Amino acid sequence: MRAMMLAIMLVTATALCAGAAEEMHSVLPAQAAVCLQADGPIEVDGELSDAAWQGAIVVGGMTISGSDALASNQTEFALLHDAEAFYVGVRCLEENMQGLKTDVRSRDGSVWQDDVIELFVDLAHDHEHFLQFAANAIATRFDAKNGAATWDADWEAATSIAPDGWSMELRLPLAEMDTEPPAEGDVWALNLCRERLAGGARELHNWANVEGNFHRPWLFGHVWFAGAEFELTAEVARAMYAAIDVPVRLALRDGYALIGPDGLQEELRYGAMLAAAFAEAGELRAMHEELAQAYRDQQDVPFADEFAPLDERYQALQAAATGEDVSALTWATKTVEIDRLAFELNELRWKVRVALLLRDA
Protein backbone atom coordinates (compact mmCIF):
# COMPACT_ATOMS: atom_id res chain seq x y z
CA MET A 1 0.00 0.00 0.00
CA ARG A 2 2.82 2.41 0.93
CA ALA A 3 4.54 1.72 -2.40
CA MET A 4 1.27 2.28 -4.28
CA MET A 5 0.69 5.61 -2.51
CA LEU A 6 4.23 6.74 -3.33
CA ALA A 7 3.69 5.79 -6.97
CA ILE A 8 0.42 7.73 -7.10
CA MET A 9 2.11 10.76 -5.50
CA LEU A 10 4.97 10.54 -8.00
CA VAL A 11 2.62 10.35 -10.98
CA THR A 12 0.57 13.27 -9.63
CA ALA A 13 3.66 15.39 -9.02
CA THR A 14 4.96 14.60 -12.51
CA ALA A 15 1.64 15.60 -14.05
CA LEU A 16 1.61 18.86 -12.09
CA CYS A 17 5.15 19.67 -13.18
CA ALA A 18 4.27 18.94 -16.79
CA GLY A 19 1.26 21.21 -16.52
CA ALA A 20 3.39 23.98 -15.04
CA ALA A 21 5.92 23.56 -17.83
CA GLU A 22 3.19 23.88 -20.44
CA GLU A 23 1.82 27.00 -18.73
CA MET A 24 5.25 28.65 -18.41
CA HIS A 25 5.40 31.39 -21.01
CA SER A 26 2.28 30.20 -22.78
CA VAL A 27 2.64 33.35 -24.89
CA LEU A 28 5.79 33.06 -26.97
CA PRO A 29 8.01 34.76 -27.83
CA ALA A 30 8.19 36.20 -24.32
CA GLN A 31 8.69 39.91 -23.80
CA ALA A 32 12.20 41.20 -23.05
CA ALA A 33 13.65 44.63 -22.36
CA VAL A 34 17.07 46.16 -21.75
CA CYS A 35 17.95 48.06 -18.59
CA LEU A 36 20.84 50.46 -19.14
CA GLN A 37 23.13 51.90 -16.52
CA ALA A 38 22.13 55.51 -15.80
CA ASP A 39 24.69 57.97 -17.13
CA GLY A 40 23.70 60.74 -14.74
CA PRO A 41 21.62 61.58 -11.66
CA ILE A 42 17.86 60.99 -11.59
CA GLU A 43 15.55 63.22 -9.60
CA VAL A 44 12.40 61.31 -8.73
CA ASP A 45 9.79 63.95 -9.51
CA GLY A 46 7.55 62.20 -12.03
CA GLU A 47 8.67 64.46 -14.87
CA LEU A 48 11.07 62.05 -16.65
CA SER A 49 13.06 65.09 -17.73
CA ASP A 50 16.51 64.03 -16.52
CA ALA A 51 19.11 63.52 -19.23
CA ALA A 52 19.55 59.90 -18.14
CA TRP A 53 16.03 59.05 -19.33
CA GLN A 54 16.75 60.41 -22.79
CA GLY A 55 19.23 57.61 -23.35
CA ALA A 56 17.02 54.81 -22.02
CA ILE A 57 15.39 52.27 -24.34
CA VAL A 58 11.64 52.89 -24.34
CA VAL A 59 9.29 49.89 -24.26
CA GLY A 60 5.74 50.08 -25.61
CA GLY A 61 3.01 47.93 -27.08
CA MET A 62 0.93 47.34 -23.94
CA THR A 63 -1.99 45.00 -24.57
CA ILE A 64 -5.32 44.24 -22.96
CA SER A 65 -4.54 41.42 -20.52
CA GLY A 66 -5.70 38.08 -21.80
CA SER A 67 -5.54 39.10 -25.46
CA ASP A 68 -3.12 40.41 -28.07
CA ALA A 69 -5.18 43.57 -28.65
CA LEU A 70 -3.21 46.77 -28.16
CA ALA A 71 -4.64 49.04 -25.47
CA SER A 72 -6.25 52.17 -26.90
CA ASN A 73 -4.72 54.32 -24.12
CA GLN A 74 -1.12 53.23 -24.44
CA THR A 75 1.56 53.04 -21.75
CA GLU A 76 5.30 53.17 -22.36
CA PHE A 77 8.13 52.65 -19.91
CA ALA A 78 11.91 52.62 -19.60
CA LEU A 79 14.34 51.04 -17.14
CA LEU A 80 17.61 52.29 -15.67
CA HIS A 81 19.92 51.21 -12.87
CA ASP A 82 22.92 52.44 -10.93
CA ALA A 83 24.98 51.07 -8.04
CA GLU A 84 22.24 51.82 -5.53
CA ALA A 85 18.85 51.58 -7.19
CA PHE A 86 16.60 50.36 -9.97
CA TYR A 87 14.55 53.05 -11.74
CA VAL A 88 11.34 52.80 -13.74
CA GLY A 89 9.90 55.65 -15.79
CA VAL A 90 6.34 55.34 -17.11
CA ARG A 91 4.11 57.45 -19.37
CA CYS A 92 0.38 56.74 -19.54
CA LEU A 93 -1.69 58.22 -22.34
CA GLU A 94 -5.19 59.06 -21.18
CA GLU A 95 -7.99 60.42 -23.35
CA ASN A 96 -10.30 61.07 -20.38
CA MET A 97 -8.22 62.86 -17.78
CA GLN A 98 -11.39 64.20 -16.13
CA GLY A 99 -12.27 60.62 -15.29
CA LEU A 100 -8.89 59.81 -13.71
CA LYS A 101 -9.55 58.00 -10.42
CA THR A 102 -7.25 58.92 -7.50
CA ASP A 103 -9.24 58.26 -4.33
CA VAL A 104 -6.80 56.10 -2.34
CA ARG A 105 -4.38 58.17 -0.25
CA SER A 106 -3.15 55.85 2.52
CA ARG A 107 0.04 53.76 2.26
CA ASP A 108 -0.74 50.15 1.37
CA GLY A 109 -4.32 51.08 0.61
CA SER A 110 -6.26 49.47 -2.24
CA VAL A 111 -4.55 51.49 -4.95
CA TRP A 112 -5.84 49.07 -7.59
CA GLN A 113 -9.23 50.71 -7.10
CA ASP A 114 -7.68 53.76 -8.81
CA ASP A 115 -5.79 54.39 -12.02
CA VAL A 116 -2.58 52.63 -11.08
CA ILE A 117 0.73 51.27 -12.33
CA GLU A 118 1.88 47.94 -10.89
CA LEU A 119 5.43 46.65 -11.20
CA PHE A 120 6.33 43.02 -10.50
CA VAL A 121 9.96 41.99 -10.09
CA ASP A 122 11.32 38.44 -9.87
CA LEU A 123 14.90 39.08 -8.78
CA ALA A 124 15.95 35.42 -8.74
CA HIS A 125 14.43 34.80 -12.17
CA ASP A 126 12.89 31.63 -10.76
CA HIS A 127 9.36 32.36 -12.10
CA GLU A 128 7.94 31.86 -8.62
CA HIS A 129 8.90 34.60 -6.14
CA PHE A 130 8.26 38.27 -6.77
CA LEU A 131 8.07 41.74 -5.28
CA GLN A 132 5.17 44.02 -6.13
CA PHE A 133 5.35 47.83 -6.22
CA ALA A 134 2.23 49.80 -7.12
CA ALA A 135 1.33 53.48 -7.12
CA ASN A 136 -1.72 55.36 -8.29
CA ALA A 137 -1.72 58.59 -10.29
CA ILE A 138 -1.10 60.67 -7.14
CA ALA A 139 1.79 58.39 -6.04
CA THR A 140 0.01 56.58 -3.20
CA ARG A 141 2.19 53.50 -2.69
CA PHE A 142 1.52 49.82 -2.12
CA ASP A 143 4.06 47.02 -1.88
CA ALA A 144 3.98 43.29 -1.25
CA LYS A 145 6.19 40.21 -1.35
CA ASN A 146 4.86 37.07 -3.00
CA GLY A 147 1.37 38.53 -2.66
CA ALA A 148 1.71 39.34 1.08
CA ALA A 149 1.09 43.03 1.83
CA THR A 150 2.73 42.69 5.26
CA TRP A 151 6.10 43.31 3.56
CA ASP A 152 7.14 46.95 3.37
CA ALA A 153 10.14 48.60 1.77
CA ASP A 154 11.49 52.14 1.67
CA TRP A 155 11.14 53.23 -1.97
CA GLU A 156 10.10 56.32 -3.88
CA ALA A 157 7.30 57.11 -6.31
CA ALA A 158 6.40 60.42 -7.91
CA THR A 159 3.84 61.33 -10.55
CA SER A 160 3.11 64.22 -12.88
CA ILE A 161 -0.23 65.08 -14.47
CA ALA A 162 -0.60 66.43 -18.02
CA PRO A 163 -3.63 67.25 -20.21
CA ASP A 164 -3.22 64.05 -22.24
CA GLY A 165 -1.98 61.63 -19.59
CA TRP A 166 0.20 61.13 -16.56
CA SER A 167 3.71 59.92 -15.84
CA MET A 168 5.46 58.18 -12.99
CA GLU A 169 8.97 57.58 -11.71
CA LEU A 170 9.93 54.80 -9.32
CA ARG A 171 13.21 54.47 -7.43
CA LEU A 172 13.67 51.05 -5.86
CA PRO A 173 16.81 50.83 -3.67
CA LEU A 174 18.62 47.55 -4.25
CA ALA A 175 19.28 47.18 -0.53
CA GLU A 176 15.55 47.33 0.18
CA MET A 177 15.05 44.50 -2.30
CA ASP A 178 17.92 42.58 -0.68
CA THR A 179 19.85 42.22 -3.91
CA GLU A 180 23.27 43.18 -5.23
CA PRO A 181 23.84 45.67 -8.04
CA PRO A 182 23.16 43.82 -11.31
CA ALA A 183 26.11 43.09 -13.56
CA GLU A 184 26.09 43.15 -17.35
CA GLY A 185 24.33 40.04 -18.60
CA ASP A 186 22.26 39.53 -15.45
CA VAL A 187 18.56 38.79 -15.96
CA TRP A 188 15.49 39.49 -13.85
CA ALA A 189 11.91 38.57 -14.63
CA LEU A 190 9.58 41.56 -14.60
CA ASN A 191 6.19 42.80 -15.63
CA LEU A 192 4.62 46.22 -15.79
CA CYS A 193 0.84 46.46 -15.67
CA ARG A 194 -1.75 49.22 -15.62
CA GLU A 195 -5.25 49.24 -14.25
CA ARG A 196 -7.19 51.95 -16.05
CA LEU A 197 -10.34 53.25 -14.38
CA ALA A 198 -10.63 56.60 -16.16
CA GLY A 199 -12.77 55.12 -18.91
CA GLY A 200 -15.52 54.22 -16.44
CA ALA A 201 -14.87 50.47 -16.43
CA ARG A 202 -11.79 48.61 -15.22
CA GLU A 203 -9.26 47.80 -17.94
CA LEU A 204 -6.27 45.55 -17.28
CA HIS A 205 -3.25 46.36 -19.43
CA ASN A 206 0.01 44.44 -19.36
CA TRP A 207 3.42 44.31 -21.02
CA ALA A 208 3.83 40.55 -20.66
CA ASN A 209 0.46 38.88 -21.11
CA VAL A 210 -0.43 37.36 -17.73
CA GLU A 211 -3.88 36.46 -19.02
CA GLY A 212 -5.95 38.55 -16.64
CA ASN A 213 -4.09 37.76 -13.41
CA PHE A 214 -1.11 39.97 -12.60
CA HIS A 215 0.19 37.50 -9.98
CA ARG A 216 1.51 34.94 -12.46
CA PRO A 217 5.32 35.16 -12.30
CA TRP A 218 5.76 32.26 -14.74
CA LEU A 219 4.37 34.57 -17.44
CA PHE A 220 6.46 37.65 -16.63
CA GLY A 221 8.74 39.23 -19.18
CA HIS A 222 12.53 39.49 -18.81
CA VAL A 223 15.03 42.28 -18.22
CA TRP A 224 18.59 42.08 -19.54
CA PHE A 225 21.03 44.32 -17.70
CA ALA A 226 23.56 46.22 -19.78
CA GLY A 227 26.14 48.90 -19.22
CA ALA A 228 25.73 52.55 -20.17
CA GLU A 229 25.19 51.48 -23.80
CA PHE A 230 23.73 48.43 -25.51
CA GLU A 231 24.47 46.84 -28.85
CA LEU A 232 22.66 43.70 -29.94
CA THR A 233 25.39 41.56 -31.45
CA ALA A 234 25.16 37.90 -32.42
CA GLU A 235 27.13 37.03 -29.28
CA VAL A 236 24.82 39.04 -27.02
CA ALA A 237 21.74 37.46 -28.62
CA ARG A 238 23.07 33.96 -27.96
CA ALA A 239 23.98 34.86 -24.39
CA MET A 240 20.52 36.33 -23.86
CA TYR A 241 18.79 33.17 -25.04
CA ALA A 242 21.06 31.04 -22.86
CA ALA A 243 20.19 33.12 -19.80
CA ILE A 244 16.44 33.40 -20.43
CA ASP A 245 15.97 29.95 -22.00
CA VAL A 246 12.88 30.80 -24.08
CA PRO A 247 12.47 32.72 -27.36
CA VAL A 248 11.99 36.43 -26.70
CA ARG A 249 10.85 39.57 -28.45
CA LEU A 250 13.39 42.16 -27.34
CA ALA A 251 12.38 45.83 -27.38
CA LEU A 252 14.93 48.02 -29.15
CA ARG A 253 14.97 51.75 -29.85
CA ASP A 254 13.30 51.45 -33.25
CA GLY A 255 11.57 48.09 -33.12
CA TYR A 256 11.86 44.51 -31.92
CA ALA A 257 14.41 41.74 -32.29
CA LEU A 258 13.29 38.12 -32.25
CA ILE A 259 15.82 35.94 -30.42
CA GLY A 260 15.73 32.15 -30.40
CA PRO A 261 17.99 29.15 -29.76
CA ASP A 262 20.32 30.20 -32.60
CA GLY A 263 20.48 33.79 -31.41
CA LEU A 264 19.20 36.72 -33.45
CA GLN A 265 16.49 35.57 -35.86
CA GLU A 266 14.85 38.74 -37.15
CA GLU A 267 14.55 42.46 -36.53
CA LEU A 268 11.23 44.26 -36.97
CA ARG A 269 11.10 48.06 -37.24
CA TYR A 270 8.16 50.00 -35.86
CA GLY A 271 7.86 51.95 -39.10
CA ALA A 272 7.67 48.79 -41.19
CA MET A 273 5.15 47.23 -38.79
CA LEU A 274 2.88 50.29 -38.98
CA ALA A 275 3.23 50.49 -42.77
CA ALA A 276 2.25 46.83 -43.06
CA ALA A 277 -0.78 47.30 -40.79
CA PHE A 278 -1.94 50.27 -42.88
CA ALA A 279 -1.35 48.39 -46.14
CA GLU A 280 -3.50 45.53 -44.87
CA ALA A 281 -6.32 47.91 -43.89
CA GLY A 282 -7.91 47.84 -47.34
CA GLU A 283 -11.44 48.35 -46.02
CA LEU A 284 -10.37 51.48 -44.14
CA ARG A 285 -8.86 52.98 -47.29
CA ALA A 286 -11.87 52.00 -49.38
CA MET A 287 -14.35 53.59 -46.96
CA HIS A 288 -12.31 56.78 -46.78
CA GLU A 289 -12.08 57.02 -50.56
CA GLU A 290 -15.82 56.41 -50.98
CA LEU A 291 -16.66 59.26 -48.61
CA ALA A 292 -13.95 61.57 -49.93
CA GLN A 293 -15.18 61.07 -53.50
CA ALA A 294 -18.77 61.71 -52.47
CA TYR A 295 -17.81 65.03 -50.90
CA ARG A 296 -15.67 65.95 -53.91
CA ASP A 297 -18.36 65.15 -56.48
CA GLN A 298 -21.38 66.66 -54.76
CA GLN A 299 -21.77 69.91 -52.86
CA ASP A 300 -24.80 68.96 -50.77
CA VAL A 301 -23.74 65.61 -49.30
CA PRO A 302 -24.80 65.63 -45.62
CA PHE A 303 -22.55 65.29 -42.57
CA ALA A 304 -19.58 67.09 -44.13
CA ASP A 305 -18.76 68.53 -40.72
CA GLU A 306 -18.39 64.99 -39.35
CA PHE A 307 -16.22 63.84 -42.22
CA ALA A 308 -13.70 66.70 -41.91
CA PRO A 309 -12.12 65.58 -38.57
CA LEU A 310 -12.15 61.94 -39.69
CA ASP A 311 -10.40 62.92 -42.89
CA GLU A 312 -7.81 64.84 -40.90
CA ARG A 313 -7.16 61.80 -38.74
CA TYR A 314 -6.89 59.60 -41.83
CA GLN A 315 -4.31 61.92 -43.39
CA ALA A 316 -2.30 61.91 -40.13
CA LEU A 317 -2.45 58.11 -40.00
CA GLN A 318 -1.35 57.79 -43.62
CA ALA A 319 1.55 60.19 -43.02
CA ALA A 320 2.67 58.23 -39.97
CA ALA A 321 2.47 54.94 -41.87
CA THR A 322 4.77 56.27 -44.57
CA GLY A 323 7.08 58.20 -42.27
CA GLU A 324 10.46 57.44 -40.76
CA ASP A 325 11.72 57.26 -37.18
CA VAL A 326 8.48 55.74 -35.89
CA SER A 327 8.58 55.28 -32.11
CA ALA A 328 7.06 52.47 -30.08
CA LEU A 329 4.30 54.82 -28.94
CA THR A 330 3.50 56.00 -32.47
CA TRP A 331 3.42 52.43 -33.79
CA ALA A 332 1.07 51.26 -31.04
CA THR A 333 -1.28 54.26 -31.02
CA LYS A 334 -1.54 54.47 -34.81
CA THR A 335 -2.12 50.72 -35.10
CA VAL A 336 -5.03 51.10 -32.67
CA GLU A 337 -6.20 54.12 -34.68
CA ILE A 338 -6.60 51.95 -37.79
CA ASP A 339 -9.41 49.93 -36.21
CA ARG A 340 -10.94 52.88 -34.38
CA LEU A 341 -11.03 55.07 -37.48
CA ALA A 342 -12.40 52.24 -39.62
CA PHE A 343 -15.30 51.83 -37.19
CA GLU A 344 -16.10 55.57 -37.21
CA LEU A 345 -15.81 55.87 -41.00
CA ASN A 346 -18.13 52.91 -41.44
CA GLU A 347 -20.75 54.49 -39.17
CA LEU A 348 -20.53 57.76 -41.14
CA ARG A 349 -20.65 55.93 -44.48
CA TRP A 350 -23.97 54.31 -43.61
CA LYS A 351 -25.40 57.58 -42.30
CA VAL A 352 -24.48 59.26 -45.60
CA ARG A 353 -25.87 56.38 -47.68
CA VAL A 354 -29.20 56.39 -45.85
CA ALA A 355 -29.47 60.19 -45.99
CA LEU A 356 -28.84 60.19 -49.75
CA LEU A 357 -31.40 57.42 -50.33
CA LEU A 358 -34.03 59.32 -48.38
CA ARG A 359 -33.21 62.55 -50.18
CA ASP A 360 -33.44 60.97 -53.63
CA ALA A 361 -36.56 58.90 -52.89
Residue, then its C-alpha position, 0 to 999 in steps of 0.5 A: m500500500r505504501a509503495m502504491m501511494l508513493a507511486i500515485m504521488l509521483v505520478t501526480a507530481t509529474a503531471l503537475c510539473a508537466g502542466a506547469a511547464e506547459e503553462m510557463h510562457s504560454v505566450l511566446p516569444a516572451q517579452a524582453a527589455v534592456c535596462l541600461q546603466a544611468d549615465g547621470p543623476i535621476e531626480v524622482d519627480g515624475e517628470l522624466s526630464d533628466a538627461a539619463w532618461q533620454g538615453a534609455i530604451v523605451v518599451g511600448g506595445m501594452t496589450i489588454s490582458g488576456s488578449d493580443a489587442l493593443a490598449s487604446n490608451q497606451t503606456e510606455f516605460a523605460l528602465l535604468h539602474d545604478a549602483e544603488a537603485f533600480y529606476v522605472g519611468v512610465r508614461c500613460l496616455e489618457e484620453n479622459m483625464q477628467g475621469l482619472k480616479t485617485d481616491v486612495r491616499s493611505r500607504d498600502g491602501s487598495v490602490w488598484q481601485d484607482d488608475v494605477i501602475e503595478l510593477f512586478v519583479d522576480l529578482a531570482h528569475d525563478h518564475e515563482h517569487f516576486l516583489q510588487f510595487a504599485a502606485n496610483a496617479i497621485a503616487t500613493r504607494f503599495d508594496a507586497k512580497n509574494g502577494a503578502a502586503t505585510w512586507d514593506a520597503d522604503w522606496e520612492a514614487a512620484t507622478s506628474i499630471a498632463p492634459d493628455g496623460w500622466s507619468m510616474e517615476l519609481r526608485l527602488p533601492l537595491a538594498e531594500m530588495d535585498t539584492e546586489p547591483p546587477a552586472e552586465g548580462d544579469v537577468w530578472a523577470l519583470n512585468l509592468c501592468r496598468e489598471r485603467l479606471a478613467g474610462g468608467a470600467r476597469e481595464l487591465h493592461n500588461w506588457a507581458n500577457v499574464e492572461g488577466n491575473f497579474h500574480r503569475p510570475w511564470l508569465f512575466g517578461h525578462v530584463w537584460f542588464a547592460g552597461a551605459e550602452f547596448e548593442l545587440t550583437a550575435e554574441v549578445a543574442r546567444a547569451m541572452y537566449a542562454a540566460i532566459d531559455v525561451p524565445v523572446r521579443l526584445a524591445l529596441r529603440d526602433g523596433y523589436a528583435l526576435i531571439g531564439p535558440d540560434g540567437l538573433q532571428e529577425e529584426l522588426r522596425y516600428g515603421a515597417m510594422l505600422a506600414a504593413a498594418f496600414a497596407e492591410a487595412g484595405e477596407l479602411r482605405a476604401m471607406h475613406e475614398e468612398l466618402a472623400q469622393a462623395y464630398r468631392d463630387q457633390q456639394d450637398v452631401p450631408f454630414a460634411d462637418e463629421f467627415a472633416p475631422l475623420d479625414e484629418r485623422y486619416q491623413a495623419l495616419q497615412a503620413a505616420a504609416t509612410g514616415e520614418d523614425v516611428s517610435a514604439l508609442t507611435w506604432a502602437t497608437k496608430t495601429v489602434e487608430i486603424d481599427r478605431l477610425a475604420f469603425e467611425l468611418n463605417e458608421l458615417r458611411w452608412k449615415v451618408r448612404v441612408a441620408l442620400l437614399l431618403r433625399d433621392a426617394 
